[in-house]
Amino acid sequence: MLHYNGYKIRPIQLEDNTQICNVIKGVFYELNLPKIGTTYTDKDTNSMFEAYQDKKSIYYVIKKEDKILGGCGIKKLDGSDENICELQKLYFHKSLRGKGIGKFVLDLCLKFAKEVGYELCYLESTSALKISHYLYKIFEFENLDGPLGDTSHYSCDIHMIKKLK
């Protein structure tokens, strides 16, 4: 377990599923994001622990006391035969935003991706999440003209990639 400014950061556990699902879906309601064709309707969103159990996947949760306030993960990009991972489900409760934890956990995820041998890291987002795009640019993600793989996130209009090696 890692610590950052009073928060605990650790890999997801089975008992975290309901809380992290509520955080993710709560952000969609808070920011009025599209629910169809996004993470909101992914089957993994309801069973996050189970979705990140292979050796080339990880999902970190951020806790304060007994409450999960956010998370971010790395997983092989669905629908791609290449050595590309996807940065997935970076969602924070509003009380967690603006504290530098996004940079910290994104850095953890990218280090993990390099350690397990991925060559590229892909992500999808929506233009409504402008602050996260600033964060991605800090980490040298570059815009793409369209989607990669088969994520089924057709409502995402931002596609980015980063070389890991």
Secondary structure, 3 states (H helix, E strand, C coil): CEEECCEEEEECCHHHHHHHHHHHHHHHHHCCCCCCCCHHHCHHHHCHHHHCCCCCCEEEEEEECCEEEEEEEEEECCCCCCCEEEEEEEEECHHHCCCCHHHHHHHHHHHHHHHCCCCEEEEEECCCCHHHHHHHHHCCCEECCCCCCCCCCCCCCEEEEEECC
